[in-house]
Amino acid sequence: MRQGGRRDDDVPGRALTTRAIVIAAVVALVFGVAVLTALLVFLGSGSRSQTARLSAVRTAGTIVVGTGGVFALLLAARRQRSTELSLAQQERVAKAVAFDAAERGVTELYSSAAEQLGSDKASVRLAGL
């Protein structure tokens, strides 16, 4: 989709605020507590309750750590994309600056030649050609 002549891929996303990161961490923690509670309810009853509870705690911890790992991978991918977009933008700016410098040089040569062609001296007019 285009907005103002720019593709959506050219516009890096907004930076994540500390608030958004804290909210995501709290959601992951609540998710972990919910999984732990569910595992303790379903696996905690029976003759092997101590072993089952320990297993439930390990499983819930693994799930929470895995969720945090996925979140960290998403943040790293976002950071990588932002860096790549920034470098691409810098390359486009460098190309535009080089093009402008070349155009400026041609314009200066043309102006200089036009001035020389208007000279009274034949040798200066010849140099302008």
N, C-alpha and C positions, 0 to 999 in steps of 0.2 A: 504494500500500500504506500502511496506517495502522499506526503504532506509538505507543502511548500517546496517542492522540487527535490526532496530528499527521500531516500528509501528508508524504511523502518530499520533495516540492517545497519545503516550508517549511524543511527542514533543509539549510543550506549544507554543502558538502563540507569535509573537513578541508583545512587549508592544506598546500601542497606543502612538503616539507622541503628543505633545501639538498642533502641526500643524494640525494633523488629527482631533483632537477634535474641534479646532477652525473652521476648514472647515465644519465639521458636524453641528456645531452651526450656521454658516452662511447659510448653505443649509436649515436648519430648519427655520431660520428667513426669508429667501427669499421665502420659501414655504408658510409661514404664510402671508407674504405681498401679494403673488399671490392669495391666498385664499381670503384674505380681499378685494382685488381689484375686484376679480370675484364676490364676494357676494355683494359688493357695486354697481357694474354695474347691476347685475340682480335683486337685491332686493331694491336698492336705489331709483328707480323711482316710482312715484305714489303719491297719496295724503298723505300717511303715511310715508313720506320719512325720517323724524327724527327718528321715532320709528324703521323703517326698517333698517336705518343705524346703530343705536345702537345695534339692534339685529345682524346685520352682523358683527360688531366689536366684540361682545361677542362670536359669533360662531367661528370667525377666531382665537380669543384668546384661546378658548377651544381647537381648533384643534392644535394650536402651542404648548400649554401646554401638550396635549396628545402625540404629537410627541416627545416632550422632555422627557416625562415619559417613552415612549417606548425605547428611546435611553438610558436612565438611567437604565432601566431593562436589556437591552442587555449588558451594561457595568458591571452591578452587576453579571450577569450570567457568563460573561467571567472571571471576577475576581474570582468567586467561582470555576470555572473549573480549572483555573491556580493554585489556592491554593490546590485543590484536587490532581492535577497532581504532584505538588511539594511534598505533603505529601506521595503520593504513591512512588515517587522516593526516598525519605528519608527512607521509609520502606524497599525498595529493597536494598539500600545501607547498612542498618543495618543488614539485613539478610545475605548479602554477607560477611560483617565483622565478624559476628558470625560464619558463616561457615568456613571462613579462620582461625579464632582463633581455632576452633575445629580441623581442619586439621593440623594446626601447632602443637597443643598439641599431636596428634597422631604421628606425625613425630618425635617430641622430645622423646616420649616414645619409639618409635622404635629404634631411634639412641642410646638412653641410654641402651636399652636391648642388642643391637648389641655390644656395648662396653663392657658390663658386660659378654657377652658370650665369648669374647676374653680374659678374665682375666685368670691368672695362678691359682687363688684360686678357689676351688670347690664351696665354699659357695657363691661367687660372681657370678659364672656361673649359679648356681641354682637359684639365685635371678633374673638373666636375663631371665630365662625361664618363 
